[in-house]
Amino acid sequence: ADRLAVVELRERCTRFLQRHLTSDNALAAYQVAASLSLARLKEGALRIAMEQFEAVHSLPAFADCSADFLEQLLCSDELRAQEETVVLALARWLSHDPPQRAAAATHLLQYLRLPLCDPAFLESTVEPGPLMELAPCRELVVEAYAHLNCPGHVRRLQQQHKEAHAHRGSAGRDWLRDVLDLLGPRASDSIFTSGLKTLRATPLPPESRRRRRMA
């Protein structure tokens, strides 16, 4: 209909697709809507993907979705998924083509809410996974461990960091200063004044910033 410039037929096709959106076709519908500038269909497909993310992210087609589509999902408070599922989805997307997607995945890391994950998941799945190959991910994992009051995990990552950067002559520094290197300057004041207790007291994102949980 679009190729023939038949406006009415195009509208009918769009309405038909909107009425029949499911988790199985939301990705394809979004791609079509984006390429043809069909705003309502695009919004509808995105809504379905958010509401049924647990099903959508497991589809083979998810590995081929655009970074823009993934960003709109990950940044939303309306995404209905456990945070562990969100992390796994991004890791899978990155693994599909690491050289080409590393830059986009690095940008998308900011939307992960790792303090909402279980520490065991961070250790067993995130640390050995592909996301840790991205430079900012280690900092985010350390921040998550600090929020979750897991100083042992922080020390372990600090030790790994120290061993990997032994040439910097940092072996004599205490572990807290090495953690500061990982966390970045924004955490320096609270770390030096109160240690990890301050980070533990730092509130997690307010309820409005948490993912909506599956019923």
Secondary structure as UniProt FT lines:
FT   TURN            2..5
FT   HELIX           7..19
FT   TURN            23..25
FT   HELIX           26..36
FT   HELIX           39..51
FT   HELIX           53..56
FT   TURN            57..58
FT   HELIX           60..64
FT   HELIX           67..74
FT   TURN            77..78
FT   HELIX           83..95
FT   HELIX           98..108
FT   HELIX           109..111
FT   HELIX           114..116
FT   HELIX           119..121
FT   HELIX           122..126
FT   TURN            127..128
FT   HELIX           130..133
FT   HELIX           135..147
FT   TURN            148..149
FT   HELIX           151..164
FT   HELIX           166..168
FT   TURN            171..172
FT   HELIX           175..183
FT   HELIX           185..187
FT   HELIX           188..194
FT   HELIX           196..201
FT   HELIX           207..209
//
